[in-house]
Amino acid sequence: MIGFVSKNKYRFIELLLAMILIIVASYYLISPKVIISNLSDKEYSEFVVSLPTSRISFSPIEAYSTNTIYFSRQNEPGSGSYSLIDGDNDISNGSFLYSGGNELGRVLRFTIENTGLVSFGE
């Protein structure tokens, strides 16, 4: 009888740990995120993304690197903007429309080219 209870106890703990792992993995798969990829050989001091209800800052941006930040749902449409900053100089900036609606799994992808220009894709 004690062996039976002990086996069930360990089985319950295994299932609980598996559920926690699935929840954590799902969070990272469905949470909206910003990915910035620097394809240049230059390091930049900061990259800033402004969304309708929040601001995201990457600092510093290493050469040939990719960085990801997960953000909370915005729950409202609007415009967004981005700025690539090197020291005190604003190297490149732009804006984009941020549509409302389903944000599950949304990825805002910014790429810094060799020239310092930034491309945006969703």
C-alpha positions as CSV (number, residue, x, y, z in Angstrom):
1,M,0.0,0.0,0.0
2,I,2.8,2.5,0.9
3,G,4.6,1.7,-2.4
4,F,1.4,2.4,-4.3
5,V,0.9,5.8,-2.7
6,S,4.6,6.7,-3.2
7,K,4.4,5.8,-7.0
8,N,1.3,8.0,-7.4
9,K,2.9,10.8,-5.5
10,Y,5.9,10.8,-7.9
11,R,3.6,10.5,-10.9
12,F,1.7,13.5,-9.7
13,I,4.9,15.6,-9.3
14,E,6.0,14.5,-12.8
15,L,2.7,15.6,-14.3
16,L,2.8,18.9,-12.4
17,L,6.3,19.7,-13.6
18,A,5.3,18.8,-17.2
19,M,2.4,21.1,-17.0
20,I,4.6,24.0,-15.7
21,L,7.0,23.4,-18.6
22,I,4.3,23.4,-21.2
23,I,2.8,26.7,-19.8
24,V,6.2,28.4,-19.8
25,A,7.0,27.2,-23.3
26,S,3.6,28.4,-24.5
27,Y,4.1,31.8,-23.0
28,Y,7.2,32.3,-25.1
29,L,5.6,31.0,-28.3
30,I,2.4,33.2,-28.0
31,S,3.7,36.4,-26.4
32,P,4.3,39.3,-28.7
33,K,7.9,40.2,-29.1
34,V,10.4,42.5,-30.8
35,I,13.5,41.1,-32.5
36,I,16.3,43.3,-33.5
37,S,19.1,41.9,-35.8
38,N,22.3,43.8,-36.4
39,L,23.8,42.6,-39.7
40,S,26.5,45.2,-39.6
41,D,30.0,45.2,-38.1
42,K,29.2,48.3,-36.1
43,E,28.0,48.5,-32.5
44,Y,25.2,50.9,-31.6
45,S,24.5,52.4,-28.3
46,E,20.7,52.0,-28.3
47,F,17.6,50.9,-30.3
48,V,14.3,52.2,-29.1
49,V,10.8,51.0,-30.2
50,S,7.8,53.0,-29.2
51,L,4.4,51.3,-29.3
52,P,0.9,52.7,-28.6
53,T,1.1,52.1,-24.9
54,S,4.8,51.2,-24.2
55,R,8.4,51.9,-25.0
56,I,11.1,49.2,-25.5
57,S,14.8,49.9,-25.4
58,F,17.7,47.6,-26.5
59,S,21.0,48.7,-25.2
60,P,23.7,48.2,-26.5
61,I,23.4,46.6,-29.9
62,E,26.5,44.5,-30.5
63,A,27.8,43.9,-34.0
64,Y,26.4,40.8,-35.8
65,S,23.9,40.2,-32.9
66,T,20.2,39.4,-32.5
67,N,18.2,40.4,-29.5
68,T,14.6,39.6,-28.4
69,I,12.4,41.3,-25.9
70,Y,8.9,40.1,-25.1
71,F,6.3,42.8,-24.4
72,S,2.7,42.9,-23.0
73,R,-0.3,43.2,-25.3
74,Q,-1.1,46.7,-26.4
75,N,-4.9,46.3,-26.6
76,E,-5.2,49.3,-28.9
77,P,-4.1,50.3,-32.4
78,G,-2.0,53.3,-33.2
79,S,1.3,54.2,-34.6
80,G,4.7,53.0,-33.6
81,S,8.2,54.4,-34.1
82,Y,11.8,53.3,-33.9
83,S,15.1,55.0,-33.5
84,L,18.7,53.7,-33.9
85,I,21.0,55.8,-31.7
86,D,24.8,55.9,-31.7
87,G,26.2,58.0,-28.9
88,D,24.2,61.2,-29.0
89,N,23.3,60.9,-32.7
90,D,20.1,59.5,-34.1
91,I,21.3,57.4,-37.0
92,S,18.0,56.1,-38.4
93,N,14.4,56.4,-37.4
94,G,11.0,55.6,-38.8
95,S,7.4,54.9,-38.0
96,F,4.9,52.1,-38.7
97,L,1.2,51.4,-38.2
98,Y,0.5,49.2,-35.2
99,S,-2.8,47.4,-35.9
100,G,-5.0,46.2,-33.1
101,G,-6.5,42.7,-32.9
102,N,-4.9,39.4,-32.3
103,E,-1.4,39.8,-30.8
104,L,-0.8,36.2,-30.0
105,G,2.5,35.2,-31.5
106,R,3.1,38.7,-33.0
107,V,6.7,39.4,-34.0
108,L,8.0,42.9,-34.8
109,R,11.3,42.4,-36.6
110,F,13.8,45.1,-37.2
111,T,17.0,44.6,-39.2
112,I,20.0,47.0,-39.1
113,E,21.8,46.8,-42.5
114,N,25.5,47.4,-43.1
115,T,24.7,51.0,-44.1
116,G,22.9,51.8,-40.8
117,L,19.5,51.8,-42.4
118,V,16.7,49.9,-40.5
119,S,14.1,47.7,-42.2
120,F,10.9,46.7,-40.5
121,G,8.7,43.6,-40.9
122,E,5.9,41.9,-39.1
